[in-house]
Amino acid sequence: MNSDEYWMNLALTEARKGVGKTAPNPPVGAVIVKDNVLLGSGWHRAAGKPHAEREALADAFENHGHEVVKGASIYITLEPCSTHGRTPPCTQGLIDAGIARVVYTCVDRNPEHAGRADALLTYSGIEVVSGVCREESEKILRPFFKVRETGLPWVIWKTAMSLDGRLTRPPGESQWLTGEAARADVQKLRSTVDAIFTSGETIRRDRPALTVRSPGLLDGRLQPWRIVFSDHPDSLPADAPVFADEWRERTLIRPRHDLANSLRKLASEQGILTAMTEAGGVFSAALFEAGLVDEVVVYYAPLLCGGPSPALAGSGLHESLRLVETEFVQLGDDLRFSGVVSRIK
């Protein structure tokens, strides 16, 4: 690992702090370095708040003063913005601060910004280097890029199942398939998404709350949106937790018959970048059949349950899907499997 990669990895650590908190903006991190010394660091905390570059500059100014920052390098996990939106353009902030070198991972796919930073910074005498740790950064930015390119949010299919692929245990047994460690991990996963959605049938049958139950995981952000997909909203129980609890204003009902269009509207109207589904086998299969799932997270319990509730039901996929970037993690007696749906045949 060379020095640029070392410092960019610190910036990526900053960027990960913003995952699940910045929609509709991307999670971005930045660090400022001079003479191989870290002067400041920052990450974008929420839409409307300062971008990562300005957070890092403010941190460096506070700790070392403006004069010391002049001539420093900044490492950013996305091309710096060059237009005035809710906040001023970061390119101008870098120029004003006297930054001498800008290193970033990948070009912003927002057409208003894409490729403009290089010319602006170079014209001001700033050295620009791009492509450092690009692949790792693009993994963090995938939801933002997907919305920009397709209008659709990044969708995670999360489920817990027995080893024989069943969602429920035999009658009379506990409702839980997995143990405490796996259920705690689900809470962490929920805290990284902008929305959790399910079917009307799941609301009627299981009455889930679909909330992040540990306030510490929210870190000041609102509960994720809860989306109920149903073509018969009048049949939904009004006293279900998603409609009756203290976060009921974070619950939306959307039509199920056109899932893709509903998801596009959620991205454009609510600014959702990443959504996670927690539902039964029929609704889950409908998402896969429509080609709307991007990532899979499965919690396997060491149980054999049998019964009529498979994790994926429906009429079957048109073709099998291959998962890449796969990972297995043991959580107590349970096993978490994750992978990204490959779109390459």
C-alpha positions, 0 to 999 in steps of 0.5 A: 500500500502506497501513501495515497492508498493509506490516507485514502483508506482513512477517508473511506473509514470516514465515509462509512460513518455516513452510510444510512444517514446522508440520503439523498446525498452520497456518504463521503469522507475526507482527510487532510494531510501535510508532510505525512501528518494528518491535519483534519478529517470529516464526513458528510453527516446529512443532506443540507449539512457541510460536505466531507471536504468542508468538515475536514477543512473545519477540523484542520483549521480548528486544530492547526490554523489556516496557515498550516493547511495551506499547501496540504493534500486532501483525500476525498472518497468522491470527486468534489462537488463544483456547483452551488446546491444546499451548500457552497461548491467544495471545489471553491472551498479547497481553492480558498483554503490553499490546498495544493493537491486533491486526491479522489477515488472516482468521478461523481455520476451526478451530471451537474458535477461529473468531471468538472472538478479537475478543470476548476482545480487544475486552473487554480494550480492544484494538482489533481489525482483520481482513481485511488481506491476507486473500487472500494469507494464505488462499493460504498457509493453503489446506492447513490450511483444506482439511483442516479443511473436508473432512478431505482434504489439499491434493494437488499433482500434480508431474510432469516431461514432454517437450513431447509429454507423455511421462514417459520418454526413448527406451531407452538415453538418460538417465533424466532429462528435465529439467536440474539447475536443474529437479531442484534446484527439485523438491527445494525443492518436496519440502521444502514438503510433509508427504508424498510419495506414489506407486504400487506400480508406480512403486516396482517400476519406478523404485525412487525414494527420494522424499526431500529430498536437501539437508539444508539444505532440511529446516532441522531437520524430518524427511523428508516421509512417503513413502506407497506406494499399493498393493492388493498390498503383498506384491509390493513389493520389500523392498529398494526405497529407501523400505523399506530406507534410513535413513528407512524408518520414514517410509514407509507403505503404504496401499490404493489402491482407496479413495484418498479414504478413505486420504488422509483417514486420512493427514490425521487420523492423521499430521497431513498438510496438504499432499501431493505425488504423483510417479507414473506416468500411470495413478495420476496419472489416478486421482487426477484422476478422483477429484477429489483434485488441488488444484494442478499443477506440471509441469516441461517439458523441450525434448524430443520422446520419443514412446513409450507413457508419457503423463503422464496415462493412464487412461480420461480425465477426465469433463470438462476441468479449468481451472487458475487462478493460473497461472505459468511460470518458466524453469529453465535450458532447462526450463520450470516451469508451475504452477496451481491446479485451479479447482472453479468450473464 
